[in-house]
Amino acid sequence: MFPRVSGHRSIELGLPGEQRARLLGFVLHGRKRATAGLLAEYDREGEALEHVGEELALLDDAGQPVAWVRVTRVELRAFADVPWEFAEAEAEGDTCIEDWRQGHLAFWTTVGEVVTDTTPVVLIWFELLPRGYSPV
């Protein structure tokens, strides 16, 4: 089960440490507006996909919320079919879709996932909610 904050699901970006801090910074400074996950992770955790309008706590390494985001779009795509539009919104420094694929394949392989061209990927677009926001 994904961690909950005030009854709401949360989202953890990347691996704890430097990577998570960097990705959180991208979100907090308005650069990063999307993230990707593998459908297999949702299946293992018994979680439903995020839905448009859902508010998620953005967690730091200590599991504490540093901000809240609202989901604006969700798509399920095969790894090979992830569009450049998404990679641009993810804003992690990729210069083309092949860079995005290589970087994400390396990440998921590092954490023990097997990814092929047909592996289902969950694409989540979001907006950063105002500083100090707290869900009702």
FENPETA-V709535 format. One line per field, one symbol per residue. phi: phi as a letter, one per 40 degrees, with the letter a starting at -180 (. if undefined). psi: psi as a letter, one per 40 degrees, with the letter a starting at -180 (. if undefined). Layout:
phi=???
psi=???
This chain:
phi=.cdbbfgbcbbbcgcdhdccdcccddccbgccbaabacddcccccgbcccbdgcbbccbcccgccbabbbcbabbbbcdcbccddcdcccfbgcbaccddcccccccccdcgcbbbdcccbcbbcabccddgdbcc
psi=hiiihfeiiihhhaiiadddddddddddeedhfiiiihddddddefiiiiihehhhhhiadeeiheiiihheihihiideehidddddddfeeieiddddddddddddddeeihhidehhhhhhiiihiiheihi.
